[in-house]
Amino acid sequence: MNAFLANLFRRVTTGVYVIGVGYGELRNAFTAAFVMQVSYDPLLLALGINPRHSSFGLLKQGGVFSVNVLKRDQLGLAAHFGGRASAAKLAHIAWTPGRTGVPLLPQCLAWFECEMAGEHPAGDHVLVLGKVIAGELVDAGAEALIYSDTGAMDGAVDLFPDDFGN
Ligand SMILES: Cc1cc2nc3c(=O)[nH]c(=O)nc-3n(C[C@H](O)[C@H](O)[C@H](O)COP(=O)(O)O)c2cc1C
């Protein structure tokens, strides 16, 4: 438990996203803040994902993922998809399949659809590169939800090391 580091790293400003994955008939989605653009040509987004998430297996098998940008008033969606893994997370949420089948959330600010273009171990996470093959700005007037606005929702205070600075 390290409240200082959780508070400090909340100042690394990112948005909040729902990452959709799918393989065969299976679909899942989870909340992520470790997302950024890393290249113009080709168009690449990077995602840091904990390999223990149930979405990771589907991501590896399907080789595709979506990045749905949450709006400022969508804290409820962030909490829903950030909650414990369950097959039913998409059951009562409006979504449509992208061209690769990954879940796209039409109520979000924008979405991107990606094909996996590489991965690299990154400590307790895996850094996944996604080549963007489609995208849409759904609500140009909306403001994005910012990671620091989610407070302690992700439980990060329990994930940071105790021994920083020692
Ligand atoms: C605000 C917020 C941000 C999060 N960011 C990430 C992230 O960037 N990467 C990650 O692997 N998990 C992140 N999580 C945790 C996952 O969303 C959470 O563990 C989820 O239950 C995983 O779902 P799954 O097991 O169904 O794949 C975040 C959670 C919240 C609430």
The ligand as a Gaussian input file, in Angstrom:
#p B3LYP/6-31G(d) Opt

LIG

0 1
 C       -9.627000       3.937000     -13.808000
 C       -9.046000       2.561000     -14.069000
 C       -7.927000       2.436000     -14.868000
 C       -7.372000       1.167000     -15.133000
 N       -6.304000       1.079000     -15.966000
 C       -5.825000      -0.149000     -16.305000
 C       -4.792000      -0.254000     -17.265000
 O       -4.342000       0.734000     -17.855000
 N       -4.313000      -1.502000     -17.551000
 C       -4.814000      -2.615000     -16.951000
 O       -4.330000      -3.725000     -17.253000
 N       -5.822000      -2.552000     -16.049000
 C       -6.357000      -1.345000     -15.727000
 N       -7.377000      -1.243000     -14.845000
 C       -7.875000      -2.456000     -14.159000
 C       -8.875000      -3.277000     -15.002000
 O       -9.852000      -2.472000     -15.612000
 C       -9.578000      -4.302000     -14.079000
 O       -8.626000      -5.114000     -13.411000
 C      -10.568000      -5.177000     -14.813000
 O      -11.352000      -5.872000     -13.836000
 C       -9.949000      -6.221000     -15.759000
 O      -11.009000      -6.885000     -16.383000
 P      -10.916000      -8.335000     -17.051000
 O      -10.277000      -9.258000     -16.026000
 O      -12.368000      -8.674000     -17.346000
 O      -10.085000      -8.242000     -18.287000
 C       -7.953000       0.005000     -14.558000
 C       -9.100000       0.135000     -13.749000
 C       -9.642000       1.396000     -13.513000
 C      -10.893000       1.525000     -12.663000

